[in-house]
Amino acid sequence: MKQFFGEKYVHYGEVVQLPLDFVKQLCLKIQSERPESRCDKDLDTLSGYAMCLPNLTRLQTYHFVEHRPILCVEIKPKCGFIPFSSHVSQEIKHKVCRYCMHQHLKVANGKWKRLSKYCPLDLFSGNKQRMHFALTSLLQEAQNNLKIFKNGELIYGCKDDQDSLSDWNELARHLKPFFFPANGMVNGPHCTRTIIKELIHVITMTLLSSTDACRAGNMKTVPISRGRSYCEASAFSKELVRNGKNKMESSALPRGCLLYKTLQAQMLDMLDIEGLYPLYNRVEQYLEEFPEERSTSQIDGPYNEAFYEKLLDLSTEDDGTEAFAFTKVQQYRVAMTAKDCSIMISLSPCLQDECSAQRPVVLASKSRFTFSVSVLDLDLKPYESIPHQYKLDGKIVNYYLKNVQAKDDPMMSNLFKENEDCTLVLHKV
């Protein structure tokens, strides 16, 4: 996946052989620390092998700060665009993002207690005000999309599906030494709010920063302007309406930032699952007739340069060949991986005389941080999961149409106009 995200953002592990008893003990320890909802996931205790990976809650490049406190924010941003495929059968998918629709089904099924106001399109907008709103929403209802670590220990986030550590006052107590090292600089009822705003500002600036000097391969880019840039179900969009605004301010992500690269990888899903599923069936039929082609098609890997080269064709016109179907299926798998990846932002306080051009630095009001940004959970999504994704997509959309859209104001979609300049004023950030 380094071809999509760049060398600096992707960290590779090393496969090591370990004594079988040690592997079993390691798996037991990992299982004991997992949330209850994930304990049904099996761990292979008999392989005798393990993957050694870097601790991404630490800074990945600068040894001079190893003795200093480290703050790490993990964000699972999810899909940052509205489907633009002509294969989409329900118009609602051109208006409301997958994440916002899925929230309603998850709450109905008891996965979460409350709806989150977070919308991925706000985070991926490049507009600082929308990004602040998105990050605030994540902090209010973290679910499994945001975690905060201090020195490698979880201090804020979701330990289980319904166990959210959402005490902002407690979080502010942990954060205060990072953002206001001079004791007493911030006190009183506004202390918590001020510290949280500082955190959101720093996260926003690191997400918009470009710390990767090299380009991510020769990957052709998918025009981000395709499809609409806002989600009608977004709480931010609805607040626009309440404030009498009917225009969305346009912005763009810097091309070198990790969010831009993540979005580019996500947008390899050019056909939507509805357009992809018939191609999956074509591949399945072909592999049934020629099972030996499974290895040459690299369905199961290796995911090397040859695999990457096959992803460069961004055409969407189906020529009826198996080659086209294979390419689109593999692109979809990469896109789904990018939609479910996590971004790790590690921050460590640094003094002004320690800062240099070689070390990326982000400024807060009373402090400065050296930082590193990494991406993880990049194991390619399995080919076999495509039928499940197709069925899940139908469930999400049907539930939303039946239980949510029918209750909403049908005039909502007419209150927004795309690609018009305006000045947006909601809250001071």
Disulfide bonds with the S-S distance in Angstrom:
none
